[in-house]
Amino acid sequence: MHQLFAERRLNLVNRRREFYRDVAIDEVEAFVKSKGLSAQFMKQPEAREYRETLGKREAQVSKAAPKQPEKFSESLFRTDGST
């Protein structure tokens, strides 16, 4: 796999840092299968704390967001003299 994704390596100085850019989990899975290897892939990780954090941030934003003014009916602003 290191050779397959070598061009996408992020750290070209420290070869022990094995991070790659733009590598889809489907590519890794296809490679593993093509070699006849067995592996389990989690395409949607649990990430419970991350998802809780997103929920808390969203709640904070919605509390801090200014309320939208009420929309007035168009009939209140007619210029033909009728109401």
Phi and psi restraints in degrees (range 20) as a CNS / XPLOR table:
assign (resid 1 and name C) (resid 2 and name N)
       (resid 2 and name CA) (resid 2 and name C) 1.0 -60.1 20.0 2
assign (resid 2 and name N) (resid 2 and name CA)
       (resid 2 and name C) (resid 3 and name N) 1.0 -40.2 20.0 2
assign (resid 2 and name C) (resid 3 and name N)
       (resid 3 and name CA) (resid 3 and name C) 1.0 -69.7 20.0 2
assign (resid 3 and name N) (resid 3 and name CA)
       (resid 3 and name C) (resid 4 and name N) 1.0 -39.7 20.0 2
assign (resid 3 and name C) (resid 4 and name N)
       (resid 4 and name CA) (resid 4 and name C) 1.0 -60.9 20.0 2
assign (resid 4 and name N) (resid 4 and name CA)
       (resid 4 and name C) (resid 5 and name N) 1.0 -41.9 20.0 2
assign (resid 4 and name C) (resid 5 and name N)
       (resid 5 and name CA) (resid 5 and name C) 1.0 -102.7 20.0 2
assign (resid 5 and name N) (resid 5 and name CA)
       (resid 5 and name C) (resid 6 and name N) 1.0 13.3 20.0 2
assign (resid 5 and name C) (resid 6 and name N)
       (resid 6 and name CA) (resid 6 and name C) 1.0 -55.2 20.0 2
assign (resid 6 and name N) (resid 6 and name CA)
       (resid 6 and name C) (resid 7 and name N) 1.0 -39.2 20.0 2
assign (resid 6 and name C) (resid 7 and name N)
       (resid 7 and name CA) (resid 7 and name C) 1.0 -68.6 20.0 2
assign (resid 7 and name N) (resid 7 and name CA)
       (resid 7 and name C) (resid 8 and name N) 1.0 -16.4 20.0 2
assign (resid 7 and name C) (resid 8 and name N)
       (resid 8 and name CA) (resid 8 and name C) 1.0 -105.5 20.0 2
assign (resid 8 and name N) (resid 8 and name CA)
       (resid 8 and name C) (resid 9 and name N) 1.0 12.7 20.0 2
assign (resid 8 and name C) (resid 9 and name N)
       (resid 9 and name CA) (resid 9 and name C) 1.0 -65.2 20.0 2
assign (resid 9 and name N) (resid 9 and name CA)
       (resid 9 and name C) (resid 10 and name N) 1.0 135.2 20.0 2
assign (resid 9 and name C) (resid 10 and name N)
       (resid 10 and name CA) (resid 10 and name C) 1.0 -80.0 20.0 2
assign (resid 10 and name N) (resid 10 and name CA)
       (resid 10 and name C) (resid 11 and name N) 1.0 -44.2 20.0 2
assign (resid 10 and name C) (resid 11 and name N)
       (resid 11 and name CA) (resid 11 and name C) 1.0 -103.5 20.0 2
assign (resid 11 and name N) (resid 11 and name CA)
       (resid 11 and name C) (resid 12 and name N) 1.0 106.7 20.0 2
assign (resid 11 and name C) (resid 12 and name N)
       (resid 12 and name CA) (resid 12 and name C) 1.0 -87.1 20.0 2
assign (resid 12 and name N) (resid 12 and name CA)
       (resid 12 and name C) (resid 13 and name N) 1.0 -8.2 20.0 2
assign (resid 12 and name C) (resid 13 and name N)
       (resid 13 and name CA) (resid 13 and name C) 1.0 -92.4 20.0 2
assign (resid 13 and name N) (resid 13 and name CA)
       (resid 13 and name C) (resid 14 and name N) 1.0 -51.6 20.0 2
assign (resid 13 and name C) (resid 14 and name N)
       (resid 14 and name CA) (resid 14 and name C) 1.0 -101.6 20.0 2
assign (resid 14 and name N) (resid 14 and name CA)
       (resid 14 and name C) (resid 15 and name N) 1.0 102.6 20.0 2
assign (resid 14 and name C) (resid 15 and name N)
       (resid 15 and name CA) (resid 15 and name C) 1.0 -68.3 20.0 2
assign (resid 15 and name N) (resid 15 and name CA)
       (resid 15 and name C) (resid 16 and name N) 1.0 -13.5 20.0 2
assign (resid 15 and name C) (resid 16 and name N)
       (resid 16 and name CA) (resid 16 and name C) 1.0 -79.8 20.0 2
assign (resid 16 and name N) (resid 16 and name CA)
       (resid 16 and name C) (resid 17 and name N) 1.0 -16.6 20.0 2
assign (resid 16 and name C) (resid 17 and name N)
       (resid 17 and name CA) (resid 17 and name C) 1.0 -85.7 20.0 2
assign (resid 17 and name N) (resid 17 and name CA)
       (resid 17 and name C) (resid 18 and name N) 1.0 99.2 20.0 2
assign (resid 17 and name C) (resid 18 and name N)
       (resid 18 and name CA) (resid 18 and name C) 1.0 -97.9 20.0 2
assign (resid 18 and name N) (resid 18 and name CA)
       (resid 18 and name C) (resid 19 and name N) 1.0 71.5 20.0 2
assign (resid 18 and name C) (resid 19 and name N)
       (resid 19 and name CA) (resid 19 and name C) 1.0 -117.8 20.0 2
assign (resid 19 and name N) (resid 19 and name CA)
       (resid 19 and name C) (resid 20 and name N) 1.0 138.1 20.0 2
assign (resid 19 and name C) (resid 20 and name N)
       (resid 20 and name CA) (resid 20 and name C) 1.0 -129.7 20.0 2
assign (resid 20 and name N) (resid 20 and name CA)
       (resid 20 and name C) (resid 21 and name N) 1.0 152.1 20.0 2
assign (resid 20 and name C) (resid 21 and name N)
       (resid 21 and name CA) (resid 21 and name C) 1.0 -102.8 20.0 2
assign (resid 21 and name N) (resid 21 and name CA)
       (resid 21 and name C) (resid 22 and name N) 1.0 149.0 20.0 2
assign (resid 21 and name C) (resid 22 and name N)
       (resid 22 and name CA) (resid 22 and name C) 1.0 55.1 20.0 2
assign (resid 22 and name N) (resid 22 and name CA)
       (resid 22 and name C) (resid 23 and name N) 1.0 43.2 20.0 2
assign (resid 22 and name C) (resid 23 and name N)
       (resid 23 and name CA) (resid 23 and name C) 1.0 -110.8 20.0 2
assign (resid 23 and name N) (resid 23 and name CA)
       (resid 23 and name C) (resid 24 and name N) 1.0 115.6 20.0 2
assign (resid 23 and name C) (resid 24 and name N)
       (resid 24 and name CA) (resid 24 and name C) 1.0 -83.6 20.0 2
assign (resid 24 and name N) (resid 24 and name CA)
       (resid 24 and name C) (resid 25 and name N) 1.0 145.8 20.0 2
assign (resid 24 and name C) (resid 25 and name N)
       (resid 25 and name CA) (resid 25 and name C) 1.0 -59.4 20.0 2
assign (resid 25 and name N) (resid 25 and name CA)
       (resid 25 and name C) (resid 26 and name N) 1.0 -30.3 20.0 2
assign (resid 25 and name C) (resid 26 and name N)
       (resid 26 and name CA) (resid 26 and name C) 1.0 -64.7 20.0 2
assign (resid 26 and name N) (resid 26 and name CA)
       (resid 26 and name C) (resid 27 and name N) 1.0 -34.5 20.0 2
assign (resid 26 and name C) (resid 27 and name N)
       (resid 27 and name CA) (resid 27 and name C) 1.0 -65.2 20.0 2
assign (resid 27 and name N) (resid 27 and name CA)
       (resid 27 and name C) (resid 28 and name N) 1.0 -44.1 20.0 2
assign (resid 27 and name C) (resid 28 and name N)
       (resid 28 and name CA) (resid 28 and name C) 1.0 -64.3 20.0 2
assign (resid 28 and name N) (resid 28 and name CA)
       (resid 28 and name C) (resid 29 and name N) 1.0 -44.7 20.0 2
assign (resid 28 and name C) (resid 29 and name N)
       (resid 29 and name CA) (resid 29 and name C) 1.0 -61.7 20.0 2
assign (resid 29 and name N) (resid 29 and name CA)
       (resid 29 and name C) (resid 30 and name N) 1.0 -42.9 20.0 2
assign (resid 29 and name C) (resid 30 and name N)
       (resid 30 and name CA) (resid 30 and name C) 1.0 -62.5 20.0 2
assign (resid 30 and name N) (resid 30 and name CA)
       (resid 30 and name C) (resid 31 and name N) 1.0 -41.1 20.0 2
assign (resid 30 and name C) (resid 31 and name N)
       (resid 31 and name CA) (resid 31 and name C) 1.0 -63.1 20.0 2
assign (resid 31 and name N) (resid 31 and name CA)
       (resid 31 and name C) (resid 32 and name N) 1.0 -46.4 20.0 2
assign (resid 31 and name C) (resid 32 and name N)
       (resid 32 and name CA) (resid 32 and name C) 1.0 -60.2 20.0 2
assign (resid 32 and name N) (resid 32 and name CA)
       (resid 32 and name C) (resid 33 and name N) 1.0 -44.9 20.0 2
assign (resid 32 and name C) (resid 33 and name N)
       (resid 33 and name CA) (resid 33 and name C) 1.0 -65.6 20.0 2
assign (resid 33 and name N) (resid 33 and name CA)
       (resid 33 and name C) (resid 34 and name N) 1.0 -38.1 20.0 2
assign (resid 33 and name C) (resid 34 and name N)
       (resid 34 and name CA) (resid 34 and name C) 1.0 -65.1 20.0 2
assign (resid 34 and name N) (resid 34 and name CA)
       (resid 34 and name C) (resid 35 and name N) 1.0 -24.4 20.0 2
assign (resid 34 and name C) (resid 35 and name N)
       (resid 35 and name CA) (resid 35 and name C) 1.0 -90.8 20.0 2
assign (resid 35 and name N) (resid 35 and name CA)
       (resid 35 and name C) (resid 36 and name N) 1.0 0.3 20.0 2
assign (resid 35 and name C) (resid 36 and name N)
       (resid 36 and name CA) (resid 36 and name C) 1.0 75.0 20.0 2
assign (resid 36 and name N) (resid 36 and name CA)
       (resid 36 and name C) (resid 37 and name N) 1.0 18.9 20.0 2
assign (resid 36 and name C) (resid 37 and name N)
       (resid 37 and name CA) (resid 37 and name C) 1.0 -90.5 20.0 2
assign (resid 37 and name N) (resid 37 and name CA)
       (resid 37 and name C) (resid 38 and name N) 1.0 161.8 20.0 2
assign (resid 37 and name C) (resid 38 and name N)
       (resid 38 and name CA) (resid 38 and name C) 1.0 -116.0 20.0 2
assign (resid 38 and name N) (resid 38 and name CA)
       (resid 38 and name C) (resid 39 and name N) 1.0 132.8 20.0 2
assign (resid 38 and name C) (resid 39 and name N)
       (resid 39 and name CA) (resid 39 and name C) 1.0 -155.7 20.0 2
assign (resid 39 and name N) (resid 39 and name CA)
       (resid 39 and name C) (resid 40 and name N) 1.0 154.9 20.0 2
assign (resid 39 and name C) (resid 40 and name N)
       (resid 40 and name CA) (resid 40 and name C) 1.0 -104.6 20.0 2
assign (resid 40 and name N) (resid 40 and name CA)
       (resid 40 and name C) (resid 41 and name N) 1.0 130.9 20.0 2
assign (resid 40 and name C) (resid 41 and name N)
       (resid 41 and name CA) (resid 41 and name C) 1.0 -116.0 20.0 2
assign (resid 41 and name N) (resid 41 and name CA)
       (resid 41 and name C) (resid 42 and name N) 1.0 132.0 20.0 2
assign (resid 41 and name C) (resid 42 and name N)
       (resid 42 and name CA) (resid 42 and name C) 1.0 -107.5 20.0 2
assign (resid 42 and name N) (resid 42 and name CA)
       (resid 42 and name C) (resid 43 and name N) 1.0 103.9 20.0 2
assign (resid 42 and name C) (resid 43 and name N)
       (resid 43 and name CA) (resid 43 and name C) 1.0 -80.2 20.0 2
assign (resid 43 and name N) (resid 43 and name CA)
       (resid 43 and name C) (resid 44 and name N) 1.0 -19.0 20.0 2
assign (resid 43 and name C) (resid 44 and name N)
       (resid 44 and name CA) (resid 44 and name C) 1.0 -129.0 20.0 2
assign (resid 44 and name N) (resid 44 and name CA)
       (resid 44 and name C) (resid 45 and name N) 1.0 90.5 20.0 2
assign (resid 44 and name C) (resid 45 and name N)
       (resid 45 and name CA) (resid 45 and name C) 1.0 -66.0 20.0 2
assign (resid 45 and name N) (resid 45 and name CA)
       (resid 45 and name C) (resid 46 and name N) 1.0 156.7 20.0 2
assign (resid 45 and name C) (resid 46 and name N)
       (resid 46 and name CA) (resid 46 and name C) 1.0 -59.8 20.0 2
assign (resid 46 and name N) (resid 46 and name CA)
       (resid 46 and name C) (resid 47 and name N) 1.0 -57.8 20.0 2
assign (resid 46 and name C) (resid 47 and name N)
       (resid 47 and name CA) (resid 47 and name C) 1.0 46.7 20.0 2
assign (resid 47 and name N) (resid 47 and name CA)
       (resid 47 and name C) (resid 48 and name N) 1.0 45.6 20.0 2
assign (resid 47 and name C) (resid 48 and name N)
       (resid 48 and name CA) (resid 48 and name C) 1.0 -55.5 20.0 2
assign (resid 48 and name N) (resid 48 and name CA)
       (resid 48 and name C) (resid 49 and name N) 1.0 -49.9 20.0 2
assign (resid 48 and name C) (resid 49 and name N)
       (resid 49 and name CA) (resid 49 and name C) 1.0 -64.6 20.0 2
assign (resid 49 and name N) (resid 49 and name CA)
       (resid 49 and name C) (resid 50 and name N) 1.0 -37.7 20.0 2
assign (resid 49 and name C) (resid 50 and name N)
       (resid 50 and name CA) (resid 50 and name C) 1.0 -62.6 20.0 2
assign (resid 50 and name N) (resid 50 and name CA)
       (resid 50 and name C) (resid 51 and name N) 1.0 -45.5 20.0 2
assign (resid 50 and name C) (resid 51 and name N)
       (resid 51 and name CA) (resid 51 and name C) 1.0 -67.4 20.0 2
assign (resid 51 and name N) (resid 51 and name CA)
       (resid 51 and name C) (resid 52 and name N) 1.0 -36.1 20.0 2
assign (resid 51 and name C) (resid 52 and name N)
       (resid 52 and name CA) (resid 52 and name C) 1.0 -63.9 20.0 2
assign (resid 52 and name N) (resid 52 and name CA)
       (resid 52 and name C) (resid 53 and name N) 1.0 -40.5 20.0 2
assign (resid 52 and name C) (resid 53 and name N)
       (resid 53 and name CA) (resid 53 and name C) 1.0 -61.5 20.0 2
assign (resid 53 and name N) (resid 53 and name CA)
       (resid 53 and name C) (resid 54 and name N) 1.0 -44.7 20.0 2
assign (resid 53 and name C) (resid 54 and name N)
       (resid 54 and name CA) (resid 54 and name C) 1.0 -59.8 20.0 2
assign (resid 54 and name N) (resid 54 and name CA)
       (resid 54 and name C) (resid 55 and name N) 1.0 -41.6 20.0 2
assign (resid 54 and name C) (resid 55 and name N)
       (resid 55 and name CA) (resid 55 and name C) 1.0 -62.8 20.0 2
assign (resid 55 and name N) (resid 55 and name CA)
       (resid 55 and name C) (resid 56 and name N) 1.0 -42.1 20.0 2
assign (resid 55 and name C) (resid 56 and name N)
       (resid 56 and name CA) (resid 56 and name C) 1.0 -65.6 20.0 2
assign (resid 56 and name N) (resid 56 and name CA)
       (resid 56 and name C) (resid 57 and name N) 1.0 -41.8 20.0 2
assign (resid 56 and name C) (resid 57 and name N)
       (resid 57 and name CA) (resid 57 and name C) 1.0 -64.2 20.0 2
assign (resid 57 and name N) (resid 57 and name CA)
       (resid 57 and name C) (resid 58 and name N) 1.0 -41.1 20.0 2
assign (resid 57 and name C) (resid 58 and name N)
       (resid 58 and name CA) (resid 58 and name C) 1.0 -63.7 20.0 2
assign (resid 58 and name N) (resid 58 and name CA)
       (resid 58 and name C) (resid 59 and name N) 1.0 -39.7 20.0 2
assign (resid 58 and name C) (resid 59 and name N)
       (resid 59 and name CA) (resid 59 and name C) 1.0 -65.0 20.0 2
assign (resid 59 and name N) (resid 59 and name CA)
       (resid 59 and name C) (resid 60 and name N) 1.0 -39.6 20.0 2
assign (resid 59 and name C) (resid 60 and name N)
       (resid 60 and name CA) (resid 60 and name C) 1.0 -64.3 20.0 2
assign (resid 60 and name N) (resid 60 and name CA)
       (resid 60 and name C) (resid 61 and name N) 1.0 -41.9 20.0 2
assign (resid 60 and name C) (resid 61 and name N)
       (resid 61 and name CA) (resid 61 and name C) 1.0 -65.7 20.0 2
assign (resid 61 and name N) (resid 61 and name CA)
       (resid 61 and name C) (resid 62 and name N) 1.0 -42.5 20.0 2
assign (resid 61 and name C) (resid 62 and name N)
       (resid 62 and name CA) (resid 62 and name C) 1.0 -68.2 20.0 2
assign (resid 62 and name N) (resid 62 and name CA)
       (resid 62 and name C) (resid 63 and name N) 1.0 -31.4 20.0 2
assign (resid 62 and name C) (resid 63 and name N)
       (resid 63 and name CA) (resid 63 and name C) 1.0 -70.0 20.0 2
assign (resid 63 and name N) (resid 63 and name CA)
       (resid 63 and name C) (resid 64 and name N) 1.0 -37.9 20.0 2
assign (resid 63 and name C) (resid 64 and name N)
       (resid 64 and name CA) (resid 64 and name C) 1.0 -84.1 20.0 2
assign (resid 64 and name N) (resid 64 and name CA)
       (resid 64 and name C) (resid 65 and name N) 1.0 -16.8 20.0 2
assign (resid 64 and name C) (resid 65 and name N)
       (resid 65 and name CA) (resid 65 and name C) 1.0 -68.4 20.0 2
assign (resid 65 and name N) (resid 65 and name CA)
       (resid 65 and name C) (resid 66 and name N) 1.0 133.7 20.0 2
assign (resid 65 and name C) (resid 66 and name N)
       (resid 66 and name CA) (resid 66 and name C) 1.0 -66.5 20.0 2
assign (resid 66 and name N) (resid 66 and name CA)
       (resid 66 and name C) (resid 67 and name N) 1.0 145.1 20.0 2
assign (resid 66 and name C) (resid 67 and name N)
       (resid 67 and name CA) (resid 67 and name C) 1.0 -73.1 20.0 2
assign (resid 67 and name N) (resid 67 and name CA)
       (resid 67 and name C) (resid 68 and name N) 1.0 141.8 20.0 2
assign (resid 67 and name C) (resid 68 and name N)
       (resid 68 and name CA) (resid 68 and name C) 1.0 -74.6 20.0 2
assign (resid 68 and name N) (resid 68 and name CA)
       (resid 68 and name C) (resid 69 and name N) 1.0 137.7 20.0 2
assign (resid 68 and name C) (resid 69 and name N)
       (resid 69 and name CA) (resid 69 and name C) 1.0 -64.7 20.0 2
assign (resid 69 and name N) (resid 69 and name CA)
       (resid 69 and name C) (resid 70 and name N) 1.0 150.1 20.0 2
assign (resid 69 and name C) (resid 70 and name N)
       (resid 70 and name CA) (resid 70 and name C) 1.0 -67.5 20.0 2
assign (resid 70 and name N) (resid 70 and name CA)
       (resid 70 and name C) (resid 71 and name N) 1.0 144.5 20.0 2
assign (resid 70 and name C) (resid 71 and name N)
       (resid 71 and name CA) (resid 71 and name C) 1.0 -84.9 20.0 2
assign (resid 71 and name N) (resid 71 and name CA)
       (resid 71 and name C) (resid 72 and name N) 1.0 136.6 20.0 2
assign (resid 71 and name C) (resid 72 and name N)
       (resid 72 and name CA) (resid 72 and name C) 1.0 -90.7 20.0 2
assign (resid 72 and name N) (resid 72 and name CA)
       (resid 72 and name C) (resid 73 and name N) 1.0 147.9 20.0 2
assign (resid 72 and name C) (resid 73 and name N)
       (resid 73 and name CA) (resid 73 and name C) 1.0 -66.4 20.0 2
assign (resid 73 and name N) (resid 73 and name CA)
       (resid 73 and name C) (resid 74 and name N) 1.0 141.5 20.0 2
assign (resid 73 and name C) (resid 74 and name N)
       (resid 74 and name CA) (resid 74 and name C) 1.0 -61.2 20.0 2
assign (resid 74 and name N) (resid 74 and name CA)
       (resid 74 and name C) (resid 75 and name N) 1.0 -27.5 20.0 2
assign (resid 74 and name C) (resid 75 and name N)
       (resid 75 and name CA) (resid 75 and name C) 1.0 -64.5 20.0 2
assign (resid 75 and name N) (resid 75 and name CA)
       (resid 75 and name C) (resid 76 and name N) 1.0 -21.2 20.0 2
assign (resid 75 and name C) (resid 76 and name N)
       (resid 76 and name CA) (resid 76 and name C) 1.0 -73.8 20.0 2
assign (resid 76 and name N) (resid 76 and name CA)
       (resid 76 and name C) (resid 77 and name N) 1.0 -18.8 20.0 2
assign (resid 76 and name C) (resid 77 and name N)
       (resid 77 and name CA) (resid 77 and name C) 1.0 -116.8 20.0 2
assign (resid 77 and name N) (resid 77 and name CA)
       (resid 77 and name C) (resid 78 and name N) 1.0 26.2 20.0 2
assign (resid 77 and name C) (resid 78 and name N)
       (resid 78 and name CA) (resid 78 and name C) 1.0 -69.0 20.0 2
assign (resid 78 and name N) (resid 78 and name CA)
       (resid 78 and name C) (resid 79 and name N) 1.0 143.3 20.0 2
assign (resid 78 and name C) (resid 79 and name N)
       (resid 79 and name CA) (resid 79 and name C) 1.0 -102.0 20.0 2
assign (resid 79 and name N) (resid 79 and name CA)
       (resid 79 and name C) (resid 80 and name N) 1.0 -0.2 20.0 2
assign (resid 79 and name C) (resid 80 and name N)
       (resid 80 and name CA) (resid 80 and name C) 1.0 -88.5 20.0 2
assign (resid 80 and name N) (resid 80 and name CA)
       (resid 80 and name C) (resid 81 and name N) 1.0 8.1 20.0 2
assign (resid 80 and name C) (resid 81 and name N)
       (resid 81 and name CA) (resid 81 and name C) 1.0 92.4 20.0 2
assign (resid 81 and name N) (resid 81 and name CA)
       (resid 81 and name C) (resid 82 and name N) 1.0 -14.3 20.0 2
assign (resid 81 and name C) (resid 82 and name N)
       (resid 82 and name CA) (resid 82 and name C) 1.0 -87.8 20.0 2
assign (resid 82 and name N) (resid 82 and name CA)
       (resid 82 and name C) (resid 83 and name N) 1.0 159.1 20.0 2
